[in-house]
Protein backbone atom coordinates (compact mmCIF):
# COMPACT_ATOMS: atom_id res chain seq x y z
CA UNK A 1 0.00 0.00 0.00
CA UNK A 2 1.15 3.56 -0.70
CA UNK A 3 -1.04 5.60 1.66
CA UNK A 4 0.60 7.60 4.49
CA UNK A 5 -0.84 5.29 7.15
CA UNK A 6 1.15 2.41 5.65
CA UNK A 7 4.44 4.31 5.87
CA UNK A 8 6.94 4.33 8.76
CA UNK A 9 5.47 7.60 10.09
CA UNK A 10 4.62 7.22 13.77
CA UNK A 11 5.83 3.61 13.83
CA UNK A 12 8.65 2.09 15.92
CA UNK A 13 11.65 1.89 13.64
CA UNK A 14 14.72 -0.29 13.25
CA UNK A 15 17.51 1.70 11.64
CA UNK A 16 19.33 -0.07 8.82
CA UNK A 17 23.03 0.72 8.51
CA UNK A 18 23.57 -0.92 5.14
CA UNK A 19 22.38 0.65 1.91
CA UNK A 20 18.76 -0.22 1.10
CA UNK A 21 16.82 1.60 -1.63
CA UNK A 22 13.66 -0.33 -0.71
CA UNK A 23 13.30 1.91 2.36
CA UNK A 24 12.00 4.78 0.21
CA UNK A 25 8.20 5.11 0.47
CA UNK A 26 6.50 7.01 -2.36
CA UNK A 27 3.03 8.47 -1.82
CA UNK A 28 0.99 9.33 -4.94
CA UNK A 29 0.21 13.02 -5.33
CA UNK A 30 -3.07 12.24 -7.13
CA UNK A 31 -5.38 11.89 -4.11
CA UNK A 32 -4.57 15.26 -2.56
CA UNK A 33 -4.59 16.95 -5.94
CA UNK A 34 -7.98 15.47 -6.76
CA UNK A 35 -9.28 17.00 -3.52
CA UNK A 36 -8.16 20.39 -4.88
CA UNK A 37 -9.89 19.76 -8.19
CA UNK A 38 -6.63 19.15 -10.05
CA UNK A 39 -6.17 16.72 -12.91
CA UNK A 40 -3.09 15.57 -14.78
CA UNK A 41 -2.95 18.98 -16.50
CA UNK A 42 -1.48 21.04 -13.67
CA UNK A 43 -1.98 24.84 -13.54
CA UNK A 44 1.49 25.32 -12.08
CA UNK A 45 5.16 24.46 -12.53
CA UNK A 46 7.78 24.00 -9.86
CA UNK A 47 9.57 21.54 -7.62
CA UNK A 48 10.06 20.39 -4.06
CA UNK A 49 13.49 21.50 -2.84
CA UNK A 50 14.92 19.23 -0.14
CA UNK A 51 18.04 19.64 1.96
CA UNK A 52 19.57 16.59 3.65
CA UNK A 53 21.81 17.60 6.55
CA UNK A 54 22.61 14.07 7.78
CA UNK A 55 24.34 12.30 4.90
CA UNK A 56 27.31 10.06 5.63
CA UNK A 57 28.96 6.97 4.11
CA UNK A 58 32.25 5.08 4.27
CA UNK A 59 35.19 5.42 1.91
CA UNK A 60 36.67 2.22 0.40
CA UNK A 61 39.07 2.18 3.38
CA UNK A 62 36.24 2.51 5.90
CA UNK A 63 36.71 6.18 6.79
CA UNK A 64 33.42 8.07 7.36
CA UNK A 65 32.59 10.79 4.86
CA UNK A 66 29.98 13.55 5.29
CA UNK A 67 28.18 15.93 2.93
CA UNK A 68 25.04 17.97 2.53
CA UNK A 69 22.64 17.07 -0.26
CA UNK A 70 20.35 19.44 -2.17
CA UNK A 71 17.57 17.45 -3.84
CA UNK A 72 15.09 18.77 -6.41
CA UNK A 73 11.92 16.72 -6.99
CA UNK A 74 9.86 17.92 -10.00
CA UNK A 75 6.30 18.83 -9.03
CA UNK A 76 4.94 16.90 -12.01
CA UNK A 77 6.37 13.64 -10.63
CA UNK A 78 3.84 10.94 -9.78
CA UNK A 79 4.75 10.76 -6.10
CA UNK A 80 6.06 12.67 -3.16
CA UNK A 81 8.67 10.82 -1.09
CA UNK A 82 7.59 10.36 2.51
CA UNK A 83 10.15 12.16 4.66
CA UNK A 84 10.74 9.53 7.37
CA UNK A 85 11.38 6.91 4.69
CA UNK A 86 13.86 9.35 3.11
CA UNK A 87 15.63 9.68 6.47
CA UNK A 88 15.77 5.90 6.93
CA UNK A 89 17.07 5.51 3.38
CA UNK A 90 19.84 8.06 3.99
CA UNK A 91 20.69 6.37 7.28
CA UNK A 92 21.26 3.13 5.37
CA UNK A 93 24.30 4.74 3.71
CA UNK A 94 26.07 5.18 7.05
CA UNK A 95 28.08 1.96 7.14
CA UNK A 96 28.14 1.27 3.42
CA UNK A 97 31.33 1.72 1.40
CA UNK A 98 31.22 3.77 -1.79
CA UNK A 99 34.06 4.54 -4.18
CA UNK A 100 33.58 8.31 -3.89
CA UNK A 101 31.02 11.11 -3.59
CA UNK A 102 30.14 10.79 -7.28
CA UNK A 103 28.98 7.22 -6.74
CA UNK A 104 26.85 8.37 -3.79
CA UNK A 105 25.34 11.19 -5.88
CA UNK A 106 24.54 8.81 -8.73
CA UNK A 107 22.94 6.29 -6.39
CA UNK A 108 20.80 9.01 -4.76
CA UNK A 109 19.66 10.37 -8.13
CA UNK A 110 18.78 6.92 -9.46
CA UNK A 111 16.85 5.77 -6.39
CA UNK A 112 15.00 9.02 -5.76
CA UNK A 113 14.00 9.32 -9.41
CA UNK A 114 12.62 5.78 -9.37
CA UNK A 115 10.60 6.48 -6.21
CA UNK A 116 9.28 9.84 -7.43
CA UNK A 117 8.03 8.33 -10.70
CA UNK A 118 7.10 4.83 -9.52
CA UNK A 119 4.08 3.62 -11.43
CA UNK A 120 4.65 6.00 -14.35
CA UNK A 121 7.14 6.77 -17.10
CA UNK A 122 10.04 8.90 -15.90
CA UNK A 123 9.79 12.34 -17.50
CA UNK A 124 12.59 14.14 -15.69
CA UNK A 125 15.25 13.12 -13.21
CA UNK A 126 15.38 14.16 -9.59
CA UNK A 127 18.26 16.60 -9.20
CA UNK A 128 20.96 15.87 -6.61
CA UNK A 129 23.84 18.15 -5.65
CA UNK A 130 26.32 17.20 -2.90
CA UNK A 131 28.17 19.81 -0.87
CA UNK A 132 31.46 18.54 0.55
CA UNK A 133 32.43 19.28 4.14
CA UNK A 134 35.19 21.70 3.14
CA UNK A 135 32.52 23.85 1.44
CA UNK A 136 30.05 23.99 4.31
CA UNK A 137 31.07 27.56 5.16
CA UNK A 138 29.87 28.66 1.73
CA UNK A 139 26.29 27.63 2.49
CA UNK A 140 24.51 30.97 3.06
CA UNK A 141 21.59 31.76 5.34
CA UNK A 142 18.98 34.10 3.89
CA UNK A 143 15.50 35.16 4.85
CA UNK A 144 12.83 35.30 2.17
CA UNK A 145 12.76 38.60 0.26
CA UNK A 146 9.59 40.66 0.32
CA UNK A 147 7.34 42.84 2.43
CA UNK A 148 6.57 41.11 5.72
CA UNK A 149 2.89 40.62 6.45
CA UNK A 150 3.79 39.89 10.06
CA UNK A 151 4.19 43.61 10.74
CA UNK A 152 0.38 43.88 11.06
CA UNK A 153 -1.26 43.53 14.48
CA UNK A 154 -4.36 41.52 13.68
CA UNK A 155 -7.06 39.52 15.40
CA UNK A 156 -6.74 35.91 14.16
CA UNK A 157 -9.40 33.39 15.14
CA UNK A 158 -9.54 30.85 12.31
CA UNK A 159 -7.09 27.96 12.30
CA UNK A 160 -8.24 25.71 9.47
CA UNK A 161 -7.80 26.82 5.83
CA UNK A 162 -10.24 29.63 5.11
CA UNK A 163 -9.97 30.81 1.50
CA UNK A 164 -12.92 33.18 2.01
CA UNK A 165 -10.47 35.43 3.90
CA UNK A 166 -8.74 36.19 0.60
CA UNK A 167 -9.77 39.34 -1.27
CA UNK A 168 -8.30 41.42 -4.08
CA UNK A 169 -9.05 44.78 -5.69
CA UNK A 170 -10.17 43.33 -9.01
CA UNK A 171 -11.61 46.67 -10.23
CA UNK A 172 -8.27 48.49 -9.84
CA UNK A 173 -5.03 48.55 -11.83
CA UNK A 174 -2.80 45.48 -11.33
CA UNK A 175 0.25 45.63 -9.07
CA UNK A 176 3.38 43.54 -8.62
CA UNK A 177 4.21 42.50 -5.05
CA UNK A 178 6.30 40.03 -3.07
CA UNK A 179 4.83 39.29 0.37
CA UNK A 180 6.24 37.08 3.13
CA UNK A 181 5.29 35.62 6.48
CA UNK A 182 7.04 33.52 9.12
CA UNK A 183 3.73 32.51 10.72
CA UNK A 184 2.97 29.43 8.66
CA UNK A 185 2.27 26.30 10.66
CA UNK A 186 0.58 23.07 9.63
CA UNK A 187 0.63 19.53 11.00
CA UNK A 188 1.75 16.13 9.79
CA UNK A 189 -1.41 14.30 8.63
CA UNK A 190 -0.28 11.04 10.27
CA UNK A 191 1.50 11.95 13.51
CA UNK A 192 -0.03 15.38 14.18
CA UNK A 193 3.42 16.85 14.81
CA UNK A 194 3.66 20.57 14.01
CA UNK A 195 5.47 21.74 10.89
CA UNK A 196 6.78 25.31 11.06
CA UNK A 197 7.51 27.36 7.99
CA UNK A 198 7.91 30.66 6.20
CA UNK A 199 6.08 31.51 3.00
CA UNK A 200 6.70 33.92 0.12
CA UNK A 201 3.89 34.93 -2.24
CA UNK A 202 4.89 36.74 -5.44
CA UNK A 203 2.22 37.95 -7.85
CA UNK A 204 1.21 40.39 -10.56
CA UNK A 205 -2.46 41.25 -10.72
CA UNK A 206 -5.23 42.80 -8.65
CA UNK A 207 -3.80 43.94 -5.32
CA UNK A 208 -4.35 41.31 -2.64
CA UNK A 209 -5.75 42.59 0.65
CA UNK A 210 -2.83 41.97 3.00
CA UNK A 211 -4.68 41.53 6.30
CA UNK A 212 -6.85 38.84 4.77
CA UNK A 213 -3.83 37.12 3.24
CA UNK A 214 -2.05 36.98 6.61
CA UNK A 215 -5.15 35.63 8.31
CA UNK A 216 -5.39 33.04 5.55
CA UNK A 217 -1.79 31.92 6.12
CA UNK A 218 -2.46 31.68 9.88
CA UNK A 219 -5.58 29.61 9.15
CA UNK A 220 -3.35 26.61 8.28
CA UNK A 221 -2.31 26.38 11.95
CA UNK A 222 -4.46 23.33 12.72
CA UNK A 223 -4.52 21.91 9.20
CA UNK A 224 -3.21 18.39 8.64
CA UNK A 225 -1.32 18.18 5.38
CA UNK A 226 2.07 17.42 3.89
CA UNK A 227 4.18 20.45 2.98
CA UNK A 228 3.68 19.91 -0.74
CA UNK A 229 -0.11 19.71 -0.35
CA UNK A 230 -0.26 22.88 1.77
CA UNK A 231 1.60 24.94 -0.83
CA UNK A 232 -0.56 23.65 -3.66
CA UNK A 233 -3.70 24.44 -1.66
CA UNK A 234 -2.41 27.98 -1.08
CA UNK A 235 -1.63 28.40 -4.75
CA UNK A 236 -5.07 27.21 -5.85
CA UNK A 237 -6.95 29.29 -3.26
CA UNK A 238 -5.09 32.51 -4.09
CA UNK A 239 -5.47 31.86 -7.83
CA UNK A 240 -9.22 31.27 -7.50
CA UNK A 241 -10.05 34.07 -5.07
CA UNK A 242 -7.64 36.82 -6.16
CA UNK A 243 -7.24 36.08 -9.89
CA UNK A 244 -3.59 37.18 -10.30
CA UNK A 245 -2.15 37.22 -13.83
CA UNK A 246 1.04 35.65 -12.45
CA UNK A 247 1.53 33.83 -9.15
CA UNK A 248 4.29 32.02 -7.27
CA UNK A 249 4.05 30.43 -3.83
CA UNK A 250 7.21 29.28 -2.05
CA UNK A 251 7.38 27.80 1.46
CA UNK A 252 10.45 26.90 3.48
CA UNK A 253 9.71 24.52 6.33
CA UNK A 254 12.00 23.91 9.29
CA UNK A 255 13.88 20.65 9.19
CA UNK A 256 12.82 17.45 10.92
CA UNK A 257 14.99 14.36 11.13
CA UNK A 258 17.80 16.18 9.33
CA UNK A 259 15.61 17.04 6.31
CA UNK A 260 13.81 20.16 5.22
CA UNK A 261 11.22 20.35 2.41
CA UNK A 262 10.62 23.57 0.52
CA UNK A 263 7.89 23.43 -2.16
CA UNK A 264 7.74 26.03 -4.94
CA UNK A 265 4.80 26.44 -7.33
CA UNK A 266 4.51 29.03 -10.11
CA UNK A 267 1.94 29.81 -12.79
CA UNK A 268 4.65 30.62 -15.34
CA UNK A 269 8.09 29.28 -16.30
CA UNK A 270 10.96 30.72 -14.26
CA UNK A 271 14.15 29.60 -12.57
CA UNK A 272 13.70 27.72 -9.31
CA UNK A 273 14.69 29.69 -6.22
CA UNK A 274 18.14 29.00 -4.83
CA UNK A 275 17.91 26.42 -2.06
CA UNK A 276 19.29 28.75 0.62
CA UNK A 277 18.19 27.94 4.13
CA UNK A 278 16.50 30.36 6.51
CA UNK A 279 17.80 30.97 10.03
CA UNK A 280 15.17 28.65 11.54
CA UNK A 281 16.22 25.78 9.29
KAPESUL-V535663 format. One record per residue. PHI is phi in whole degrees, -180 to 180 (* if undefined). OMEGA is omega in radians with two decimals (999 if undefined). NEAR is the number of other ideal C-beta (glycine too) atoms within 10 Angstrom. Layout:
[[PHI,OMEGA,NEAR] [PHI,OMEGA,NEAR]]
This chain:
[[*,-3.09,7] [-123,3.06,14] [-89,-3.11,10] [-55,-3.11,18] [-67,3.10,10] [-97,3.12,13] [-86,3.12,18] [-81,-3.14,17] [-57,3.09,18] [74,-3.11,14] [-105,2.99,11] [-57,-2.96,5] [-130,2.94,12] [-100,-3.06,6] [-88,3.08,10] [-79,3.10,17] [-115,3.02,11] [-123,-3.03,10] [-48,-3.11,19] [-152,-3.13,15] [-68,-3.11,14] [-68,3.12,11] [-71,-3.14,20] [-67,-3.08,21] [-122,3.11,23] [-80,3.07,21] [-122,-3.11,21] [-58,3.09,15] [-75,-2.90,21] [-58,-3.04,14] [-64,3.14,12] [-67,3.12,19] [-69,3.08,18] [-62,3.12,10] [-65,3.09,12] [-93,-3.13,14] [81,-3.10,9] [-94,3.07,16] [-114,3.12,9] [-68,3.14,7] [-91,-3.01,5] [-76,3.11,14] [-88,-3.13,15] [-143,3.00,20] [-116,3.05,17] [142,-3.08,25] [-163,2.99,24] [-104,-3.10,23] [-98,3.14,22] [-105,2.92,24] [-126,3.09,21] [-106,-3.09,22] [-94,-3.07,16] [-122,3.13,16] [-118,-3.14,20] [-149,3.10,15] [-153,3.13,23] [-108,3.01,15] [-72,3.10,13] [-57,3.13,9] [-95,3.06,6] [90,-3.14,8] [-84,3.12,9] [-63,3.06,10] [-122,3.11,18] [-133,3.09,13] [-161,2.89,19] [-98,3.08,18] [-127,2.97,20] [-102,-3.05,17] [-121,-3.14,23] [-119,-3.13,18] [-104,-3.12,25] [-59,-3.09,18] [-70,3.12,19] [-83,3.13,17] [-62,-3.07,24] [-65,-2.99,18] [-129,2.76,20] [-89,3.08,25] [-110,-3.07,25] [-60,-2.90,22] [-69,3.12,25] [-67,3.10,21] [-65,3.08,19] [-63,3.11,23] [-62,-3.14,20] [-64,3.09,20] [-61,3.13,23] [-63,3.13,22] [-63,-3.12,21] [-71,3.06,20] [-79,-2.87,23] [-57,-3.12,17] [-116,3.09,15] [-108,-3.12,16] [-90,3.07,16] [-126,-3.08,18] [-62,-3.10,9] [-169,-3.11,11] [-65,3.13,16] [-64,3.10,10] [-65,3.10,12] [-62,3.13,22] [-60,3.13,16] [-64,3.14,12] [-64,3.10,17] [-60,-3.10,22] [-62,-3.12,16] [-64,-3.07,14] [-69,-3.11,20] [-69,3.08,26] [-64,3.12,19] [-61,-3.12,14] [-68,-3.10,26] [-66,-3.09,26] [-110,-3.08,21] [-56,-3.10,16] [91,-3.14,10] [-147,3.09,12] [-78,3.12,6] [-67,3.13,13] [-103,3.11,11] [-157,-3.06,14] [-76,2.92,15] [-68,3.11,24] [-87,3.12,18] [-135,3.05,21] [-126,3.09,14] [-99,3.08,17] [-114,-3.09,17] [-71,-3.06,11] [-57,-3.11,10] [-70,3.12,7] [-110,-3.10,11] [-59,-3.08,11] [-73,3.06,7] [-95,3.11,7] [-81,-3.04,13] [-80,3.00,8] [-118,3.13,10] [-130,2.92,12] [-94,-3.12,15] [-66,3.10,21] [-71,3.04,10] [135,3.11,16] [-81,-3.07,10] [-76,3.03,15] [-73,-3.04,22] [-70,3.12,14] [-67,-3.06,9] [-83,3.09,12] [-96,-2.99,6] [-121,2.89,13] [-85,3.10,6] [-121,-3.10,14] [-141,3.11,9] [-125,-2.98,15] [-128,2.88,13] [-127,-2.95,10] [-49,-3.04,20] [-129,-3.10,17] [-63,3.12,16] [-67,3.07,12] [-73,-3.07,20] [-84,3.08,19] [-141,3.09,17] [-146,-3.12,21] [-84,-3.02,14] [-69,-3.14,11] [-89,-3.08,6] [-107,-3.13,9] [-63,-3.13,7] [-68,3.10,16] [-129,3.04,14] [-119,-3.09,12] [-141,2.97,15] [-126,-3.04,14] [-121,-3.09,19] [-133,3.01,21] [-153,3.03,24] [-101,-3.00,19] [-100,3.10,19] [-74,2.99,22] [-146,3.01,19] [-137,-3.06,24] [-134,3.06,17] [-60,-3.08,19] [-71,-3.14,15] [-105,-3.05,19] [-94,-3.07,13] [79,3.13,10] [-66,-3.12,10] [-73,3.05,13] [-119,-3.07,22] [-101,-3.10,16] [-156,2.99,26] [-120,-3.08,24] [-135,3.09,25] [-124,3.13,19] [-119,3.13,26] [-113,-3.12,21] [-154,2.94,25] [-130,-3.10,15] [157,3.10,20] [-54,-3.07,19] [-65,-3.13,18] [-81,3.11,23] [-69,-2.92,16] [-71,-3.14,17] [-63,3.12,15] [-66,3.12,19] [-65,3.12,24] [-65,3.10,21] [-61,3.11,21] [-64,3.10,26] [-60,3.13,27] [-63,-3.07,21] [-66,3.06,20] [-81,-2.95,26] [-60,3.12,17] [-113,-3.13,14] [-84,3.08,18] [-98,-3.13,16] [-170,3.04,19] [-67,-3.08,23] [-54,-3.09,22] [-61,-3.14,24] [-67,-3.13,21] [-62,-3.13,26] [-66,3.12,28] [-68,3.07,26] [-65,3.10,21] [-59,-3.13,26] [-58,-3.07,24] [-67,3.14,20] [-66,-3.14,20] [-65,3.13,22] [-61,-3.08,19] [-72,-3.01,12] [-86,-3.01,18] [-110,3.04,23] [53,3.07,15] [-68,3.06,23] [-75,3.06,12] [-136,-3.09,14] [-151,2.98,24] [-134,3.06,22] [-127,-3.06,26] [-135,3.11,25] [-121,3.04,26] [-118,-3.11,30] [-97,3.10,25] [-66,-3.04,17] [-73,2.98,19] [-140,-3.13,16] [62,3.11,15] [79,-3.12,15] [-131,2.90,20] [-117,-3.12,23] [-128,-3.01,26] [-134,-3.08,25] [-77,3.09,28] [-131,3.11,24] [-132,-3.09,24] [-140,3.13,21] [-83,-3.10,19] [-145,-3.12,11] [-65,3.06,6] [-163,3.11,13] [-65,3.05,6] [-66,3.07,16] [-65,3.05,20] [-64,-3.09,9] [-82,3.13,19] [-99,-3.05,17] [-75,3.02,18] [-86,-3.12,17] [-59,-3.11,10] [-73,-3.10,15] [-87,999,17]]
